[in-house]
Amino acid sequence: MPTKSKQESGGTPKSAPAPAGTATAPAEKVALPAPSIHALSASLVAPAPQVIATLPAGTRPLGLATSPLGPPLAFAASQASGTVSILDTGTLTISTPAAPLTAPAGVSLTPDNVYLYVANSGGNSVSVVQRNLFAVTNTIGVGKSPFGIQVGPDGLFAYVANQDSNTVSVISTVTRAVVATIPVGLKPTWVVTAPNDLEVYVTNQGGSSVSVISTVTNTVVATVPGLSAPYGAAITTDSKYLYVANSTANTVSVISTATRTITATIPVGTAPWGVTVTPDNSHVYVANNGSDNVSYIDTTTNTVSNTISVGHQPTGVGVAASGLTAYVSNSGANTVTVLALINMISPAAGPEAGGNIVTITGTNLNGTTAVRFGQVPGTIMANTPAQILVVAPPGVGVAQLTVTTPGGTSNPKPYVYSPGGTLESLSPDAGPTPGRNIINIHGNKLGTATQVRFGPTPAVPTVVSDQLITVTVPPAAAPGLVPVTVTTAGGATPGTITYAYIDPPFLSTLSPSTGPVAGGNVINLYGLNLSTTDSVTFNGVLVQYSVQSDTVLTVVVPPNPAAGTAAVTVRTASGTTTLPAVYTYA
C-alpha cells in the first residue's frame, strides 16, 4: 500500500523556503465564518440529528445513562475494560477512570445525581458508585449475569434484570440491600421504570415478552407477548407508551401501558438494541446494532424520520435533559457518538431571575466571545464548534439571544423570561407513606410545569390548566411532612406548602366495647395514625366522631336493629383499618 503524504493524512504541509533575495508577499487575512443558530427554513420539517463528535470510551461500551441534574454528563458502562466512561457533554471530552467493576453492562443514576448504580454482568453484583469521587461505596449481590438496571423515579429502589436467573432484583437505595427477588420471563435484559412510579417493565429476550411489575406488590401483574427477542426499551414521560426494540425482527413495538397491548410496529435498522425517548416525547432514538446506525422515530406518526450512521455495533443510547444532544455507545468501535439537533436553544424560556443553563446548538460556534440575552451577556460554561452551554442572566419579557465569535455575530433567537408560578393548596394534602396516590395541586402560572418535588423526590405532573396540575405522589422513606415545589419555565415555586406522609391507620381496642341497642353512647377508639381520619363506620353505618389525638378517636355509637356484634372501620388519608366483631350491642 502506498504511503500517504503528511498532507494526505491530515497533517499541515510546510511551505518550501523562498529563494534568497526573493520578496515574500504579506499573508492574506482569512475571513472566519460567521456563527449561525438559524432555524430550518422549512418550519414544518423536524430537524435531523447530526454527528458532532466521536470519542473513545473504554472497551466494549454497552449501557449508557445521562445525568438528570447539574452538569450535563453521560456515563457508558464499558464491559470489557471494567470501567464506566464519563462524557462531559459541554466540552465533549471523556474520562475513563479505573474502578473495581466486573464486566459492567448497565448503569443508572439516582434522581439527585449523587450515585451511580452499575450492573456487573461478570460479578453477579451491583456496585454503588459515588459520582463525584467515582468511589465504590457498596457492592450488592444479586442474581446471575445482571444486565439492565434502573433506579426508580423516587430514588428509593433500583431494579436490575438478572439474565441467567430469570429474575429481577429490587435493591433498597436506603439500606443498600436486596429487598425482593421477582421471577420474570426468560433471559430478562432491560429494565424500565415508569415516571409515575406505578410499574416496572422488563424485556424478556428469551421469552419474547415484557413482564409488567407492580411497584406496590413487587410482583408480575401482566405479561405482554408478541415481541421478538426484545432488548432495549424506553417509556414516555407521561408513562403512557413503552417503546421496545425487537432485536430479531428489526422493528420497534409501541405498547400502550393502559391496555398492555401492542398498538404499532415500526421497521427500523438491523438488530435494534438500545432505545431512548426525548424529554418532550416527540422522538425516539433506536441504536441498530447490526446496521451501525440510529433510527430517529417521530412519535406523532410512529415512523422513522431520519437514519444516522454511527460507530460499529451501537448498543446503548441516551439523551440529555436539554433534549438537543444524544449519545450512542458503539460496542464494536469502543467509542461514543455524540448527536445534536443543530440550530436550536433549550430551554427556550427560563426564570426572570436567570441562573439556569441554556444549551445552544449551531454552526461555527468555536471561539465564542459572548452570548447575549438582548444586551445582557450570559456566563459561558462550555463551548465547542457546535454547542454552547451558557448561564442565563436575569431579565424580563422576550430577549433576542445572539452568539458572537471572531467571525461575527449570529442571527438572533427569541428567549422568553417567564414569571414564576405560585402554589395555593394540595388536595388532599396527606397520604400513605408508600405513595402512588394521585393529588391535585392548585396555584397560578403552572401551565409550563415539568416537575414536582416532594422534598428531594421528583415526580412528573400532568398539566390540566394554568391553575391546576395533577401528580402521582412518590413513595417516602418514612412518614412526616415534606415541602412541595413545582418547577415551571419560571423556576421553582416559592412558599411553604407541605404534604404529610402518613403510615396506614391501626385500631387496637375500644372502650367501652359494649352498649345498648339504642346507641347514643360515647366511646373511645384507640390505635395509631388516626389524626387524618375522615370517616368511622359501625357495620357500614357512618357515625359522628372527633379526633382527640393521633391515637384516640371519640365516637357516638349508632343504633342497631338487634343485639349482636359490629365491625368498626376507620378511614384516614393513608388507608383503612377494621376491627371485626369488636363492639357488642347488648
Secondary structure, 3 states (H helix, E strand, C coil): CCCCCCCCCCCCCCCCCCCCCCCCCCCCCCCCCCCECCCCCCCCCCCCEEEEEEEECCCCEEEEEECCCCCCEEEEEECCCCEEEEEECCCCEEECCECCCCCEEEEEECCCCCEEEEEECCCCEEEEEECCCCEEEEEEECCCCEEEEEECCCCCEEEEEECCCCEEEEEECCCCEEEEEEECCCCEEEEEECCCCCEEEEEECCCCEEEEEECCCCEEEEEECCCCCEEEEEECCCCCEEEEEECCCCEEEEEECCCCEEEEEEECCCCEEEEEECCCCCEEEEEECCCCEEEEEECCCCEEEEEEECCCCEEEEEECCCCCEEEEEECCCCEEEEEEECCEEECCEEECCCCCEEEEECECCCCCCEEEECCEECEEEEEECCEEEEECCCCCEEEEEEEEECCEECCCEEEEEECCCEEEEEECCEEECCCCCEEEEEEECCCCCCEEEECCEEECEEEEECCEEEEECCCCCCCEEEEEEEEECCEECCCCCEEEEECCCEEEEEECCEECCCCCCEEEEEEECCCCCCEEEECCEECCEEECCCCEEEEECCCCCCCEEEEEEEEECCEEEEEEEEEEEC
